Amino acid sequence: MAKNKASVFDRVASLARNLWWSWNPDAQALFESMDPPLWVATRRGPLRTLRLLSPERRGWIGRDPAFAAHLDRVEKSLAAYLSSKTWFDRTYGKKTRGMLVAYFCAEYAIHESLQQYSGGLGVLAGDHIKSASDLGLPLVGIGLLYRAGYYTQEFATDGSTRVIYPELDFADLPITDTGKSIKLRIGSRDVKARIWKQTIGRAAIYSMDTDVEGNHAEDRKLTRHLYGGDREYRIRQEMLLGVGGTMALDALGLKATVFHMNEGHAAFAALERVRRFVARGSDMKSAIRQVRASSVFTTHTPVPAGNDRFDATLTLKYIGSYAKALGINNQELLASGREDESDKNEPYCMTVLALKLSRHCNGVAALHGDTSRRMWTKMYGLTADAHAKVPIGSITNGIHSETWLAPEMRAVYDKYLKPKWNGAGPKDDWWKNAGKIPDAELWAARRMLRSRLIQFIRTRLADQIARAHGDVSMLAAAHETFNPDTLTIGFARRFATYKRAPLIFSNAKRLARILGDEKRPMQIVFAGKAHPADMGGQQFAQEIYRHAYAQQFIGKVVILEDYDMHVGRMLTSGVDVWLNNPLRPQEASGTSGMKPPLHGGVNLSILDGWWPEAYNGKNGWAIGGKEFADQKKQDAYDAGSLYDLLEREVIPRFYARDKAGLPKAWLAMMKESMRTVCNQFSTARMVADYADEFYVPANG
């Protein structure tokens, strides 16, 4: 008897469980076609959209031959992707048989329907996993699964932030219960964690969830919030991530040969591995040597205060058992996380632990690598002038191009750049041919993407006003906000105070003149979240909110609520200029500015993070150039430089048009931005660098 053929809806659900769709626009279009308004309402979540379909829509879809044909096409695209010969196979083949990289991170941004990320670290990790899949690198992610994810942001009528935690229904998420679990000791109690799987193309992320029957009530909350709670909550989560993650690999039967700790949150994984080698008979020195040889550590924090530190009492409460297991005393154990091992008052630092137990260490940009070497000289027993000897290198971050590329721009790519995404390697550079795109067609695409963004802004702004009980006049004004032919600047990122989101308002009168020029106007869109406990960052958001509703800026400045991956994609594809003005050198890398060049956008940025490596004087602008010890002087100088660049270079170039109405000089800069940024600052290049420089050598 023939097997029953899977229903259309079973096939859709199966397709949705491989998050390859999150960077495939044809798959997303298939899901959206089921019910476009519902698709938007579910944050573009295919399983929830499928569950909430009305019986009438289900009946129509089940009988629709066009839907069936579209589904066939997408299934074949996924099969072609999974069967394509990959860069890693071509480059390393049998030489790395048995290799498996375990990539530990506290957050992953795969898609906005999975609210498991807060900002840049998660976006970087998600893009890393996707490019590992594209390149065929044998890698699994290890993380935590948060029941409430990260918070949803709303603005009150005074611009203050309302922090709202959603209650996620895991049945609506493209995750699968592996049926496996672990049990580990955290403090005075055993804690059980269920292991869930996300499939991302060829790769996977395994995430632990402690909201399990039988756990103590406090332990069930351990995976409720991303970066929530106090210091004790944080160290308990980090025990689960590092120690529990190592145990999860065992439970799943995965034999990792390389352990990559992405930020210090996962450093306990290395300590646990030392314990295991000792338990199997190794002496401490030998155990540490073996762990170091196969460990990779990436630091993302360029300021000392940003590294997780715990006092001695709290540390020993949770890892004190390791002293006995390793045959050392408490002070020797605490020394593993101290820069000055003899200082009994120094807190225990997760970054120090990871650096000590990893041979392969890196910052996330060339400048950040240098900053990191200067930060950690004391730990290596070196003087400040010998910082170059600190064994921390750098691999500059990138972005997963297909995730951030607007579907509307793909037609231009297909016609002139002819990318072959399946099987591509880090040196497959489509963007070197950006000069072949006719100016008129590139400008038409830029105008279309800007218009799309403005329609999005108007809709989101109207929704915000309605939620905040705004009056009819405010709603009417929302629908007239921004002009589709006006130079549009974007600023969207995590609202940490060092990023100085309100800097452009330093001289409000001067900015008002710039924005209000009738012949050469400008408009600015902001979005971003601060950590719920970061009052300074929330005050920055409130300050911008108040400016946006000031009479001189209404219709020319907006700030959007609830910054997520979707908002990020809309802004980075739609704006003409991406603004970045952090306090140098506090931006470790930053990746948001790597996304506009995919669409012909250009950067206007402080020379911090990745931008010093990309800027060549022809592909964007560099703000400032002088550094001051006093931050007020620095802010004033950088703001003045920003205004000067806008008035003298950015705005004149944008509005200088030829007889055909084309901004020829601006278009030249757009193409130079595409040519110099898009390939070099991709996660294809970045992950290949990790493979070549760290993973394969660490695999032994």
C-alpha positions, 0 to 999 in steps of 0.5 A: 500500500502506498504511503499517504502523501503529506498534506500541503500544510504538513509540508509548509510546517516542515519547511518552516522548521528549517530556518534557511527560509529566514534568508530566502525571500521566495520562501518568505513570500510563500509563507506571507501568501497564506495571509499577508496581514496575519504574517505581519501580525505574527512578526513573520512567524510561519508556524504561528501564521499557519496555526492561526489561519482561518478555516476558509483560508486553509480551504482555499490554500489547500486547493490552490494550484499556484500555492502548490507550485510555489511550495514545490519550487521552494522545497526544491530550492532548499534541497539544492542548497543542502546538496550543493558542494561547499567551500569547506568541503572544497578547501579542507575535505578529508583533512578535517574529518570528524571536526566539530566546532561547538559555538557557545553564545548567550543570544542568537538573532536568527529572525525577528519571530524568535525573540532570543536576542538583544542586539549586536552580539546576537545578530553577529552570532546568528549571522555566524551560524548562517554563514557556517551553514553556507560554507559547510563548516561543521558547527553547532551553536549552544545557547539558552532558550528564553521563555520571555525572550528580550523585551518589547519596547513601547514609548509612553507619552513622555517618551519614557520606555515601557518594558513589556515581556512577551510570553512565548509559546514554543509550539509557535516557534521553529524549534524541536524538542530533542527529547534529551535533557541534562541535570547539573548542580547550580549552587545548592540544587540540581537543575534539569534543563530540556534541550531544544534544536533549531535547524539553520540550513546545514547547521543547528543551535541547541538551546537549554530550557529550565522551565521544566516540571520538577525544578525549584520555582526559582530554577524554572525562571532561570531561562525566562529572561535574556540578561535579566535579574541581578548578579546572582541570576547572571552567574547562574545563567552562565553556569547553565550556558558553559557547564550545562552546554558542555553537558548538552553536547554529551547528551546529544552524542556530539563530540566537539573538537573545537570550543568557541566561546563567543564573549565571556558569558560561556567561559565556564565551559573551559573550566568544566573541560579542565575538570574533566581532563583532571577527572580522567587522570591528567595533571592540571598543567596538562589539562589546561594545555589540552583545553587551551589548544582546542579553545577559541575565545572572542571578546566583544567588550572594549571597556573594562566595566563591560566584562562580567565580574563576580565577587569572591563569595558569589563565585565560590557559591557556584563554582567552589566545588571545582577547587576540590575537583581540581585538587586546588584551594579556593584562592587558586581557583579564584586566581583563574579569573583574576588579572592579578592572581595575588590580589584577594580583593579582585573580583572574578572576571569571566573574560580573564578566565576565557583568556587564560584557557584559550590559545586562540583569542581575538577582538572583532576589528583591528582597532578593537584587537589593539584596544584589547591588547592594551586592556589586558597587559596586566594579566599577561605580566606585561607593561603598557608599552609592551601591549603588542606582545599580548596574544589577542588577535583580531578577526573583523566582524561581518554580516550575512549578506542574504539575511540583510539584502532587501528582496527588491534589490535582488533583481538588480543583483541578478541582472548585473552582479549575477551572484551564485549564492549556493556553494559560494566561498569567501572570495566570491565577490559579486560586488567588484562589478558594482560599476556595471550597474547603470546609474539610472537603474541603481538610482531607481532602486535607491529611490524605490527602497527609500519610498518603501522605508517611508511608507513603513515609517508612516505605518509604524508611527501611526500605530505608535501614536494610536497606542499612546492615545495620540489625537487625530491631528498627530495621526494625520501628521504621521501619514505626511511624515518624511518625503520620499525624495529627501536625503534620509539618514538612519541611526538604529542600534542598541542605545548604549550611552557610548553610542551617543544617539542624541549627538546630532541634537547638540546644536538644535538650532543648527540642525533645524536649519539643516533639516528645514532647508527648502531646496536641500532638505534632510530627514532622520529616522532613529530606532533602538533599545536600551537594556531595561536597567540602563537608565542612561540609554533609556534617557537618550531614547526619551531625549530623541523622542522629545526632539521628534515631537518638538515643533521644529522637527515634526515630520523631519525626525522620527524614532520608532518603537521596538527595534528588531531585525525587521526594523533593522532590515527596513532602515538599513536598506532604505536610508541613504546615509548610515550615521554612527557616532560612538565614543572612540574606541568604545565601539568594538566593531559594530555591524549595522553600518555594513548593511546599507552598502548592500543597497548603495547606502553610505556611511557617515561615521566616527573612525571606530570599530570596523570603519577605519578598515573600510573607509578610503575617502571615496566610500563615505565620510569620517566624522571627527579625527581629534581625540580629547580626554574631556568627553564634553569637549569630545562631544562638542568637537564631534558634533561640530564635525558632523554638522560641517560634513552634512552642510559642506559635503553630504547634502551638496553631493546628494542634491547635485544633479545632472540634466537627467536628474541623476546625482552622478557624484553620489552614485559614484560613492554608492558604487564605491561603498558597495565595491569596498564593503560588501564582500570584505565585511561579510560573515562569509569572509569572517567565518572563513577567517575563523576556520583558517586561523583558529578552527582548523589549527585548534582541531589539531 
